[in-house]
Amino acid sequence: MTPKKPTKRKPRRQPKAALLGLGLDNDDGHKRITTGDQFAILGGSAETHGRMTETVVKTFEELKTRGKHLHQVEPDELAEILHKSTPR
């Protein structure tokens, strides 16, 4: 009988999730791009881009307060956090 070779275990993949903000109201020709580990914000007017950036920052702060990562929240909970984090 031939001895079995030990099988190599593949490292566990971390779940991945990200937010994407896309602004379509840019009239000044300026290309606005803001990225982070788990988000990308593209385009928009200066005001729209700023609001999206503020929303994302507050969203990740709220996730941290709740002790959760983006990939751990259900869509309904994420929608509630995003709504709460959007500047008025």
C-alpha atoms as one frame of an Amber mdcrd trajectory, in Angstrom:
protein
   0.000   0.000   0.000   1.307   3.424  -0.978   1.339   6.068   1.763  -0.981
   8.995   1.143   0.522  12.398   0.615  -0.749  15.025   3.004  -3.232  17.292
   1.285  -2.574  20.978   1.300  -5.325  23.025   2.810  -6.340  26.111   0.969
  -6.447  29.183   3.179  -9.974  30.300   3.974 -11.084  33.173   1.826 -12.378
  36.182   3.637 -15.854  37.181   2.521 -15.759  40.268   0.326 -18.177  43.129
   0.120 -17.912  46.700  -1.115 -20.012  49.792  -1.669 -20.098  51.669  -4.969
 -21.338  55.233  -5.288 -21.928  56.597  -8.757 -22.771  60.255  -9.349 -24.246
  61.220 -12.700 -24.827  64.952 -12.252 -21.381  66.271 -13.171 -21.497  69.282
 -15.499 -18.037  70.782 -14.889 -15.945  68.053 -16.563 -13.991  67.351 -13.360
 -13.287  63.650 -12.716 -13.941  62.825  -9.063 -12.773  59.480  -7.707 -12.572
  58.491  -4.041 -11.653  54.955  -3.018 -11.089  52.979   0.151 -10.631  49.360
   1.143 -14.327  48.591   0.783 -15.765  51.407  -1.285 -15.420  53.451  -4.454
 -17.163  56.724  -5.243 -17.066  57.845  -8.854 -18.243  61.010 -10.531 -20.907
  63.454  -9.545 -20.850  67.163  -8.928 -18.680  68.441  -6.082 -21.766  68.523
  -3.817 -22.979  65.035  -4.763 -19.518  63.509  -4.464 -19.079  65.118  -1.046
 -22.451  63.825   0.173 -21.686  60.297  -1.026 -18.273  60.397   0.650 -19.783
  61.609   3.926 -22.444  58.890   3.752 -19.860  56.146   3.259 -17.647  57.410
   6.095 -20.611  57.578   8.494 -21.799  54.138   7.336 -18.478  52.510   8.184
 -18.386  54.367  11.522 -21.838  52.959  12.345 -20.765  49.449  11.340 -17.772
  49.769  13.659 -20.050  50.961  16.481 -22.222  47.876  15.930 -19.135  45.643
  15.869 -19.849  44.387  12.365 -18.102  44.254   9.024 -19.782  45.117   5.737
 -20.043  41.476   4.668 -21.855  40.619   7.921 -24.892  42.892   7.577 -28.098
  41.945   5.839 -29.314  44.184   2.995 -32.175  45.575   5.108 -29.821  46.522
   7.927 -27.373  48.104   5.488 -30.185  50.112   3.894 -31.211  51.389   7.336
 -27.609  52.367   8.167 -27.164  54.120   4.796 -30.422  56.024   5.246 -29.379
  57.068   8.755 -25.907  58.091   7.518 -27.054  60.216   4.567 -26.666  63.973
   5.205 -29.910  65.909   5.051
